[in-house]
């Protein structure tokens, strides 16, 4: 069976799974815009040459994840394969992200109620989407637990999927939650947490730059995601669900990434 070609668009901040230890949920799109979730991938334990950035075309030997009812969910056939990932081209941001837009913006939602209904409908169970907010109202910074729970720590102590722990340091838990408040095309307002890898990486980089000043680090994160992305870019959200919450939470989606090309002014006809 041929490998599946996927444009990586999403990498979430690492979490600790009771089954898979520290994992990163990665997702992307086929050339026709169809979503694929790849899980589990022990991303940070991969050899450096196999760690892929966003907007990188990759090919992987994937099979349907039959333990997950979400239709987009696949898993590597053999996570230990030497040729786990075959790299293709990386799509650059030239010409106002033109090539990225060709893939990413093929199916854009603007109605949050419709999207949630599709997520709850048997036979559909939509769990990944590109969403364009009609208005972005706020970027919220809130304190969060500063360390992994005892249960999560215990998982790391007894886990056995990825054996070599001798040189692997588990990622630090983010001590803050970052969320957007926005409206959809019908005026429905929602506040969704941003679980993107990049927001976490930005926080830690800013904290280091400010010599441990958390308030200054959070201010820099807000400057990027509010002053820049929300106010000066054509901001879209990549939305995703968790398997646990999709069918039971009234609003099961979280933000798992942002798509933020420059605002393209329409050319005059004259």
Steps between C-alpha positions, in 0.01 A plus 500: 500500500649840405596745770256782577610851401412763760573872534567554870301797631454418870729401785350530847694572816621166642270327745535191716266219401424214738558260210773664294712705744600839354349542157429773249183501296591587146254559221501615145330485165515297185531686172119509470464674839388186686616499862712225659590472869818302572512361853696386687829645383781523760609813316775624730652151522536473126850545359553866416495420127145364537355796692283687255400870507163642406417530129732210421373233263568156647414145403425236763373145503171561683211276596158591638502530876215263579503591869390853408153570359611830347526448122817705455704293749785285372812357661843399371499136392837452668619784723848343518552475123827650379317666212210617719493836324593587141543873448370697204507872434433766759245761390634850555310818585571682174234705323281547810504127578348421160607133481399435860157653437444269202509200734374640830205713393312243292231448767458783751231509769349826628202358693604349834158348569507315167850370570403371845191331356719320247735395781209341689327334201550125470653413166669840482680568830696791353795565731740724307419822317622833372290775657481868407369716786285797402645706785779434749405661831783420742814301576490369856791397723417293810714325759497121486644208699876533503587131481369175359258312726619212716314260271681638196835477678427139593429426135848620410656282769333178385444563132667262256408602147813707443774326691800732493439759772865547595554814292140620472367786711122534512376836381408749772132559557379846402403695814256714299204440271460715189158537338317698232150641536329544164168516317381286210294608201177485705633701792556196721782575744748240621823488696732217397839407639800506266701176529738571213863394541609847391324691779677284758837533331453879476423524872814312604719700260358828631543386861866430435545834326342681796710310757207316654253790506170319433294817468730634228501162322118488497490857371722401208279200420196728500682748277552228240159332514287812561682808370646318199287198402156624610539862393722496194465151344226304322462275803351151474496228765577133465242339730510148638330280757623248751367148476386517863296819471363501146168331573443621855618862510249761374783680320769238436748698290826666598739704290787276392668751272468831323517583130594864466594620152531873436177681421487524123352825378282471192652659196315786345314419179604831349 
